[in-house]
Amino acid sequence: MSVFPIPVIDIGGLRSQQLEERQAVALKIRQAAHTVGFFYITNHGIANQVIARIFAETKRFFNLPLAVKNRVAIAHSPISRGYEPIGHQTLDTTAAPDLKEGFYIGVERNADDLLVQAGIPNHGPNQWPADLPDWRDQMEQYFGLMMDLSRQLLRGLALSLEVEESYFDPMVDNPMAILRLLHYPPHPASAQPDQLGCGIHTDWGALTILLQDSVGGLEVRTADGAWVQATPIPGTFVINLGDMMARWTNDYYQSTPHRVMNHSGKERYSLPFFFDANYHARVECIPTCQDAANPSRYPPITAGEHIMQMYRRTYGLVVRGEKSEQ
């Protein structure tokens, strides 16, 4: 393993009324986003009891019998929500399927939502297990807290890029966001040589807020190709930037490859929250990230088109509302 390079940033200053204090945090974010693409955050405002409760509720679901979990299997959802069995996803398409099970929760949208009525891919209702009283309420409360924290971080990222603090606001007023509950069993002796808990990948969207337990196993690839542990630090979240943010910043901010290898011999639980722009938001190079010597590397794309491309790549899916690619 390489030397541990992932910085820890106190983001309390982002809630300050003083612009200078917000800018001071933004500068630290800029340094981390450019050099590593990962950082821990402290002083984030999420209470310890909330974190303990969401872990308990996550374990409560995964402890259900498989037959019960399969009642809300992702196969029953036209928008990829619900339970995902072990081996369903292959994040590294050159390797064997991932050794994890999961549960997808997105923005809850009912039949009168305009995006649902328009048939926009991956917009609609979640599936909720009927066997767990109050489970939905706990998940939706945590989802709301992550939405607020994501917007706060995105405003910090805007400051870090020397654009208006509100630059991203109109692009995330109706965002795509996904909470994934993940359970990694101990790595089995029968696993294939190239099979990991979570294969090597970059995240697809704008930013990810990861809550991980104390077991460890998340590894981040450095610029020189070495792998470093994102060692669990109590009271923190791990933040990483995805391909959408790299595209926005002309690759000035890193969308860093990472993987999970659970060789602890213990059960591992983690909860990544993926925060992405509105489906129709235009993703194009931010003005401060390009000039005559460094023109934009990517053509404009909508956030929705970008995310749907990623779903097709890792699941081989034809998403509702799209035609298959020939």
N, C-alpha and C positions, 0 to 999 in steps of 0.2 A: 504493500500500500504506500501511496505517496503521502507527503506531509499534509496534514489537515488544513484546507485553505478556505473553508466556507465562513464568511464573516457573520457576526451577530450584531444586529442593529436594533437599538431601542427606538421604536417608532412613536413614542409618546408625543414628541414634538409635532407630529402631523396634526394633532388635535389642538395645537396652540393657536391663539388668536394673533400671534406675532408671525408675520411672514418670514422674518429672519430665522425663526426657530424651525419653521416648516422647511425652509430652504436648506438648513443645516442637515436635516434628515435626508432630504432629497439628494444632497451631494454624496452621502454615504451609499444611498441606493444606486446612484449612477456608477460609482466605483465598483460595487458588487455586480451590478447588472452587466457591465462592460467586460469585466475580467473573469467572472465565474458563471454568472447566470443563475446562481443560487445564493440565498442568504437566509439566516434565521431572523425571526422578529421576536422581540420581547416588548413588554408594556403595550400589549395589543388591545387590552380592554375586555377580553373574553375571560370570564370568571372560571376559577379552577373547578367549581362544582358543576358548571356547564360541561366542561371537558370530561369530567369523571362520568357524568350522566350519559353523554353521547356514546362513550365507549361501552358503558353497560348496556345501552339499548342496541348497539351494534352486535355485541356478543349474544344478546338475547335473541336476535334474529338468526344468526348463524348457528346457534345451538338447536334450532328447530330441526325436526326430522326432514330429510331430503324431500320426501313426498309432500310435506307441507310447504317447504320453500318453493317447490316446483309449481304450486298453485299460482304463484305470481312470477313465473319464469318469463324472462325477456322474450321468449318465443311467442308469448301471448300478446305482446305489445307491438303495434305497428310503428311505434316511435322509439323503440329500444329502451324501454324502462322496465325495471324490475330485477328479478334474480338472474344471475349469470353463473352457471356452474363452472367447476374447475375444468380448464382446458378449452373454454369457449372462445377466449380471445388469444390472438397471437400478435403481440406488439412488435416483436422482432420477426418479420416475415421470413427470415432465412433460418429460423430456429424452430424448435418444437413448441407446442402450445404452452401458455403460461400456467403455472401451478398455483392458481389463486381462484377464489370464488368471490363474487361481488354482488352489489345491488346498486342500480342506477336510480337516482331521484333527480328530476329536473324542475324547472319552473312549472308550477301547476297551472294548467290552462284548460278551461272547460269549453263546451261547444260554442258559446257565444263570443269567445275570444276571436278577434279579427284575423289573427295569424292562423288560427285553427280553421276558421271558415275559408281562408284562402288556400288551405291545403299545404302550408309551408312545412317542409320536412322536419321531423323531430320536434314538433310543437304539439302539445296536447296534454292529456291527463297522465298522472303517474298511476302505477299499480301499488296498492297498499295491502299488507298482510292482514287478514281479518282475525288472525289468531292472537294478536298482540295488542291488548287494550292500551290506549294512550301513545302507542308507538309513533303514529303519524304526527301527533302534536309535537312530540319531542324532536322529530326530524325536521319538521317545518320551522320550529323555533331556531334550531341550529342553522338551518339553511338561510333564514333571514339575517342572522348575525354575520354569516359569511358574506352575504350580499353587501352588507354595510361595510365590512372590513375590506372587501375587494374594491369598492368605490373609493374608499379612503386611500388605499394603496395606489390605485390608478391615478388619483390626483397627485400623489407624491411622485409617481413616475412622470407625469406631465411636467411637474416642476423640475425634475431631474433632467429632462430633455430641453429645458429652457423655452418651453412654450407656455401658453396660458394654463393656469392650474385647472381650468375648466375644459381644456382642449378635448378630452375624451368624453365629457359628460353627455353630449347629444348622441354619442355612439353607443352608450350603455344605459339608456333610459328604459329599454325593454330588452334586456340582454338574454343571450343564451348562457345558461349556467347549469352545471351538473355537479351534484354531490355523489361520490361513489363510496360505498362502504366496502372495504376489502378485508378478506381473511386469507392469510397464508398459512396452511398447515406446515408442520415440520417437513423439511425437504426429504422426500422418500428415497430409499436406497434404490428403488426401481426406476428412478427418473432417467431420462435419456441424457447423454453427455452434454448436449447443448440446451437442456431444459432448465429454465430459471423460474423463480416465483413470478417475476415480471421481466419480460425480455427487454433488451436494450432499445431505447426509443427516446425521442424528444416529445414533449407535450405539444398539443396542436394549437392551442389558443393564445389568449393574451397573458394570463397569469394563473398560477396554481397555488392554493394555500393548502399545505399538507399538515394534518395532525397525525403524528405517528406515536405508537406506544413505546415502551422502554426496551423492546426486544432488539431493535436495530435490523439492519439488512439492506437499507437504501444505500446505493453507491452511485457516485457522480464521476463522470469522466472529465479529467482535466485537459487543457489544451495540448499537452504533450502525450496524451493517450493513456495516462495512468488512471487508476480507479481509486477514489478516496471514499471513506465512510462518511455519510451524513449522520453522525452519531446522535442519538436522541438526547436532547437537552430539556430537562423538565421546564414547563412553563413557556415553551416556545412553539411557534409554527415554523415550518420550512417553506420558504417562498421560492418558486422558480418561474422563469419566464418561458413562454412557448413560442412556437413558430410564427404565430400571428404578430407577436411583439417584435420578433426578429425582423419580420417583413416590414412592419411599421418603421423600424429604426435603421433600415438598410444594413442589417446585421451588426450594427454597433452594439446592441444588446444581445446577449447570448441565449440561444435556446439549446441548452446543454444536454447531451445524452446521459441517461441514467438507467439504472436497473435495480432489481431487488433479488437478493439471494438469501433465503432464510435457512441458514445452517445452524441456527441457535438450538435446535431440538425442541423449541417451544412454539406455541401458536402465536402468530403475529397479526395485529390488526392495525389498519391505517385508514384515514378518511381524507382523500384528496378532494378539494373543491376547485372545479375548473370554471373560471370566469371569462366569458367571451363576449364580444360585442354583439349588438343587435344583428339579426339575420341579414338585414339589408344594408348594414353599415359598410361604407366603402373603406377598404384597407389599402392605403397607398402611403408612400414614403413621407414621413413627417418633414416639414420644411427645414428644420434645423439639422437633419441627418443627411442632407444632400447638398451638393454644390457642383460647379462646373468640373472640378477635378474628381468628384465622387458622385456621379449621377445615380439615380435610382436603379437598383438591380432587379426589381420585380415589377411586372405590370400590375395595375390596380385589379383588385378582386373584391367581391363582397365577402363578409365574414362567413355567411352561410355557405357559399360555394366552397370556401376553404375548408370548413369543418366537414362538409359532406364528402369531400375528396378523401379526408383522413378516415372517415368511417368506412368508405369503400375499400380503402387499402388494407385496413387491419381486420375487417370482418368479411370482406368479399360480399358486402351487402348491396342490394339495390334498394335505396331508401325510398319510402313512400313519397310520391310527388316527382320522382326522377325517372328517367329512362335509363336502361342499362347502357353502359359504354361498349362500343363494338371494338 
